[in-house]
Amino acid sequence: MRIVFFGTPAFAVPTLRALVQAGHEVVGVVAQPDRPSGRGQQLTAPPTVELARSLGIPVFQPTRLKSGEFPEQLARLAPEVAVVVAYGRILPPGVLTTPRRGCINVHASLLPRWRGAAPIQWAVLAGDAETGVATMQMAEGLDTGDVLLVERTPIGPEETAGELFERLAPLGASLLVRTLDELDGIVPTVQSEAGVTYARMLEKEMGRLDWAEPAVVLHRRVRGLSPWPGTWFVHGGQPIKVLRARLAPGRAAPGVLLAGAVVGCGEGALELVQVQAPGKKPVSGQDFLNGARLGVGDRLG
């Protein structure tokens, strides 16, 4: 099948690779423009662009989709289908209607739950027992199109958003290839409005931990915001990153330490498994407390 691929981050790479390996003719890869990255803030190509170039696939990184050269470039490619995986921009009507058989999106949630920008993270933040990937015939609304196929998977009790990301990316790739293989026989399912939730964009301030909140909420936040934006608490005027935590038995006032790097919360308690001070290497929660000369009964923060 003749395909134009829209995708930018690492999550989209397995799908692009799977399309090529399945024998589809990928005639172009469309990604976001290069962005500054790293300490030197050097312009860096997106992961999909790097893969496309290594495979000899033409690359397009337009700043505008409605005007300029891109609409004509897309029309010349004459795709049967456009595949969209975490491209990062809403496709205008003119782009949606250019491929003869429309645009198919790979979305990392069980639609209509978690439409929007950060579905993997919000599934963990909300304490969902399962998530998955869905392929969808794209429409003009935000992830409102008819669902084609769905693959479900449980969320582990200690699984982070980053770990879930690594599992869902290849799952989405195989589901997309299957969707294209079975496209003629799939009966699309209209999304129910009853179960709609929205996964809004993440903000750095969301990562600040308030010990007055229930431990179960803080545990989900540590997992759901890993690796970005991460979670932290302030101690000694410095932000201390919490890289790993787990629910623990015990009870104390919010922020008060129990034995074994366990912190009292508004409800329940949370064990600090791995933390990192600014400019330092990650250490166990107990090693951090020992270095800070904090013990049972002291208040953290």
BELUR-V637664 format. One record per residue. RES is the residue in one small letter. SS is DSSP state (~ for helix, > for strand, _ for the rest). PSI is psi in whole degrees, -180 to 180 (none if undefined). NEAR is the number of other ideal C-beta (glycine too) atoms within 8 Angstrom. Layout:
# BELUR-V637664
res:RES ss:SS psi:PSI near:NEAR
res:RES ss:SS psi:PSI near:NEAR
This chain:
# BELUR-V637664
res:m ss:_ psi:141 near:7
res:r ss:> psi:118 near:9
res:i ss:> psi:139 near:14
res:v ss:> psi:132 near:15
res:f ss:> psi:124 near:18
res:f ss:> psi:117 near:13
res:g ss:> psi:149 near:18
res:t ss:_ psi:-58 near:11
res:p ss:_ psi:-176 near:10
res:a ss:~ psi:-30 near:6
res:f ss:~ psi:-30 near:13
res:a ss:~ psi:-16 near:16
res:v ss:~ psi:-47 near:12
res:p ss:~ psi:-35 near:11
res:t ss:~ psi:-43 near:16
res:l ss:~ psi:-44 near:16
res:r ss:~ psi:-40 near:10
res:a ss:~ psi:-37 near:12
res:l ss:~ psi:-44 near:15
res:v ss:~ psi:-45 near:11
res:q ss:~ psi:-29 near:6
res:a ss:_ psi:-4 near:9
res:g ss:_ psi:9 near:4
res:h ss:_ psi:151 near:10
res:e ss:> psi:98 near:6
res:v ss:> psi:107 near:14
res:v ss:> psi:-6 near:11
res:g ss:> psi:147 near:14
res:v ss:> psi:125 near:17
res:v ss:> psi:125 near:13
res:a ss:_ psi:169 near:15
res:q ss:_ psi:156 near:9
res:p ss:_ psi:158 near:6
res:d ss:_ psi:145 near:8
res:r ss:> psi:152 near:8
res:p ss:> psi:141 near:7
res:s ss:> psi:151 near:7
res:g ss:_ psi:-179 near:7
res:r ss:_ psi:-35 near:3
res:g ss:_ psi:-5 near:4
res:q ss:_ psi:42 near:6
res:q ss:> psi:145 near:7
res:l ss:> psi:129 near:7
res:t ss:> psi:133 near:9
res:a ss:_ psi:145 near:8
res:p ss:_ psi:155 near:12
res:p ss:~ psi:-37 near:11
res:t ss:~ psi:-35 near:15
res:v ss:~ psi:-42 near:13
res:e ss:~ psi:-43 near:9
res:l ss:~ psi:-44 near:12
res:a ss:~ psi:-44 near:15
res:r ss:~ psi:-38 near:10
res:s ss:~ psi:-25 near:6
res:l ss:~ psi:-1 near:8
res:g ss:_ psi:24 near:4
res:i ss:_ psi:133 near:12
res:p ss:_ psi:141 near:7
res:v ss:> psi:140 near:11
res:f ss:> psi:130 near:10
res:q ss:_ psi:65 near:10
res:p ss:_ psi:146 near:10
res:t ss:_ psi:-20 near:5
res:r ss:_ psi:139 near:7
res:l ss:_ psi:-28 near:10
res:k ss:_ psi:-31 near:6
res:s ss:_ psi:-175 near:5
res:g ss:_ psi:-154 near:7
res:e ss:_ psi:-24 near:6
res:f ss:~ psi:-47 near:11
res:p ss:~ psi:-39 near:13
res:e ss:~ psi:-38 near:7
res:q ss:~ psi:-44 near:11
res:l ss:~ psi:-42 near:13
res:a ss:~ psi:-39 near:8
res:r ss:~ psi:-29 near:6
res:l ss:~ psi:-23 near:9
res:a ss:_ psi:56 near:7
res:p ss:_ psi:147 near:14
res:e ss:_ psi:-42 near:8
res:v ss:> psi:143 near:15
res:a ss:> psi:130 near:15
res:v ss:> psi:129 near:16
res:v ss:> psi:123 near:12
res:v ss:> psi:105 near:15
res:a ss:_ psi:46 near:10
res:y ss:_ psi:-40 near:13
res:g ss:_ psi:0 near:6
res:r ss:_ psi:151 near:6
res:i ss:_ psi:130 near:4
res:l ss:_ psi:130 near:12
res:p ss:_ psi:163 near:8
res:p ss:~ psi:-38 near:6
res:g ss:~ psi:-34 near:9
res:v ss:~ psi:-41 near:12
res:l ss:~ psi:-33 near:12
res:t ss:_ psi:-5 near:7
res:t ss:_ psi:-48 near:10
res:p ss:_ psi:137 near:11
res:r ss:_ psi:-35 near:7
res:r ss:_ psi:20 near:6
res:g ss:_ psi:-168 near:11
res:c ss:> psi:133 near:14
res:i ss:> psi:127 near:16
res:n ss:> psi:140 near:12
res:v ss:> psi:116 near:16
res:h ss:> psi:134 near:12
res:a ss:_ psi:60 near:13
res:s ss:_ psi:173 near:15
res:l ss:_ psi:82 near:10
res:l ss:_ psi:142 near:13
res:p ss:_ psi:7 near:10
res:r ss:_ psi:135 near:11
res:w ss:_ psi:56 near:13
res:r ss:> psi:149 near:15
res:g ss:> psi:-158 near:11
res:a ss:_ psi:-31 near:7
res:a ss:_ psi:59 near:10
res:p ss:~ psi:-34 near:14
res:i ss:~ psi:-47 near:13
res:q ss:~ psi:-41 near:12
res:w ss:~ psi:-29 near:13
res:a ss:~ psi:-40 near:16
res:v ss:~ psi:-45 near:16
res:l ss:~ psi:-35 near:10
res:a ss:_ psi:-8 near:8
res:g ss:_ psi:25 near:7
res:d ss:_ psi:141 near:9
res:a ss:_ psi:-27 near:5
res:e ss:> psi:162 near:9
res:t ss:> psi:-155 near:15
res:g ss:> psi:-162 near:13
res:v ss:> psi:151 near:13
res:a ss:> psi:143 near:15
res:t ss:> psi:142 near:14
res:m ss:> psi:138 near:13
res:q ss:> psi:115 near:10
res:m ss:_ psi:143 near:11
res:a ss:_ psi:-177 near:8
res:e ss:_ psi:-25 near:5
res:g ss:_ psi:175 near:6
res:l ss:_ psi:101 near:7
res:d ss:_ psi:40 near:11
res:t ss:_ psi:-5 near:8
res:g ss:_ psi:167 near:11
res:d ss:_ psi:138 near:10
res:v ss:> psi:136 near:12
res:l ss:> psi:-64 near:13
res:l ss:> psi:156 near:11
res:v ss:> psi:141 near:11
res:e ss:> psi:125 near:11
res:r ss:> psi:155 near:8
res:t ss:> psi:142 near:10
res:p ss:> psi:155 near:6
res:i ss:_ psi:124 near:12
res:g ss:_ psi:151 near:6
res:p ss:_ psi:-21 near:4
res:e ss:_ psi:6 near:6
res:e ss:_ psi:135 near:9
res:t ss:_ psi:166 near:12
res:a ss:~ psi:-38 near:13
res:g ss:~ psi:-40 near:8
res:e ss:~ psi:-39 near:9
res:l ss:~ psi:-39 near:14
res:f ss:~ psi:-47 near:11
res:e ss:~ psi:-30 near:7
res:r ss:~ psi:-37 near:9
res:l ss:~ psi:-28 near:15
res:a ss:~ psi:-52 near:14
res:p ss:~ psi:-29 near:8
res:l ss:~ psi:-43 near:12
res:g ss:~ psi:-36 near:16
res:a ss:~ psi:-48 near:13
res:s ss:~ psi:-35 near:10
res:l ss:~ psi:-37 near:15
res:l ss:~ psi:-44 near:16
res:v ss:~ psi:-42 near:11
res:r ss:~ psi:-40 near:9
res:t ss:~ psi:-45 near:13
res:l ss:~ psi:-38 near:13
res:d ss:~ psi:-35 near:7
res:e ss:_ psi:11 near:9
res:l ss:~ psi:-41 near:9
res:d ss:~ psi:-26 near:4
res:g ss:~ psi:-2 near:5
res:i ss:_ psi:132 near:9
res:v ss:_ psi:109 near:4
res:p ss:_ psi:147 near:8
res:t ss:> psi:122 near:7
res:v ss:_ psi:134 near:5
res:q ss:_ psi:136 near:11
res:s ss:_ psi:138 near:7
res:e ss:_ psi:-14 near:6
res:a ss:_ psi:-35 near:4
res:g ss:_ psi:20 near:7
res:v ss:_ psi:129 near:10
res:t ss:_ psi:159 near:10
res:y ss:> psi:132 near:8
res:a ss:> psi:88 near:13
res:r ss:_ psi:163 near:8
res:m ss:_ psi:147 near:6
res:l ss:_ psi:148 near:11
res:e ss:_ psi:147 near:6
res:k ss:~ psi:-37 near:6
res:e ss:~ psi:-19 near:5
res:m ss:~ psi:-21 near:9
res:g ss:~ psi:-6 near:11
res:r ss:> psi:127 near:9
res:l ss:_ psi:130 near:12
res:d ss:_ psi:111 near:7
res:w ss:_ psi:-14 near:14
res:a ss:_ psi:-14 near:7
res:e ss:_ psi:159 near:10
res:p ss:> psi:145 near:9
res:a ss:~ psi:-37 near:14
res:v ss:~ psi:-35 near:10
res:v ss:~ psi:-43 near:8
res:l ss:~ psi:-37 near:16
res:h ss:~ psi:-45 near:12
res:r ss:~ psi:-36 near:12
res:r ss:~ psi:-43 near:13
res:v ss:~ psi:-43 near:15
res:r ss:~ psi:-43 near:12
res:g ss:~ psi:-26 near:13
res:l ss:_ psi:17 near:15
res:s ss:_ psi:128 near:12
res:p ss:_ psi:-14 near:6
res:w ss:_ psi:139 near:6
res:p ss:_ psi:0 near:8
res:g ss:_ psi:167 near:11
res:t ss:> psi:156 near:13
res:w ss:> psi:162 near:11
res:f ss:> psi:161 near:12
res:v ss:> psi:127 near:9
res:h ss:> psi:131 near:9
res:g ss:_ psi:29 near:4
res:g ss:_ psi:6 near:4
res:q ss:> psi:146 near:8
res:p ss:> psi:123 near:7
res:i ss:> psi:116 near:12
res:k ss:> psi:140 near:10
res:v ss:> psi:107 near:14
res:l ss:> psi:-34 near:11
res:r ss:> psi:142 near:7
res:a ss:> psi:163 near:11
res:r ss:> psi:155 near:9
res:l ss:> psi:144 near:9
res:a ss:> psi:153 near:12
res:p ss:_ psi:161 near:3
res:g ss:_ psi:167 near:9
res:r ss:_ psi:133 near:5
res:a ss:_ psi:168 near:10
res:a ss:_ psi:153 near:6
res:p ss:_ psi:126 near:10
res:g ss:_ psi:-9 near:10
res:v ss:> psi:137 near:12
res:l ss:> psi:138 near:15
res:l ss:> psi:-178 near:12
res:a ss:_ psi:148 near:5
res:g ss:_ psi:38 near:7
res:a ss:_ psi:33 near:12
res:v ss:> psi:133 near:13
res:v ss:> psi:132 near:15
res:g ss:> psi:143 near:14
res:c ss:_ psi:179 near:14
res:g ss:_ psi:-37 near:8
res:e ss:> psi:126 near:6
res:g ss:_ psi:-164 near:10
res:a ss:> psi:158 near:15
res:l ss:> psi:130 near:14
res:e ss:> psi:130 near:13
res:l ss:> psi:106 near:13
res:v ss:> psi:-45 near:10
res:q ss:> psi:130 near:11
res:v ss:> psi:169 near:13
res:q ss:> psi:122 near:10
res:a ss:_ psi:157 near:9
res:p ss:_ psi:130 near:5
res:g ss:_ psi:6 near:3
res:k ss:_ psi:166 near:7
res:k ss:_ psi:155 near:4
res:p ss:_ psi:140 near:7
res:v ss:> psi:168 near:11
res:s ss:> psi:156 near:9
res:g ss:~ psi:-39 near:13
res:q ss:~ psi:-41 near:8
res:d ss:~ psi:-39 near:8
res:f ss:~ psi:-45 near:14
res:l ss:~ psi:-38 near:12
res:n ss:~ psi:-44 near:8
res:g ss:~ psi:-32 near:7
res:a ss:_ psi:0 near:8
res:r ss:_ psi:48 near:5
res:l ss:_ psi:141 near:8
res:g ss:_ psi:-170 near:7
res:v ss:_ psi:131 near:6
res:g ss:_ psi:-16 near:5
res:d ss:_ psi:158 near:8
res:r ss:> psi:133 near:7
res:l ss:_ psi:125 near:11
res:g ss:_ psi:none near:7
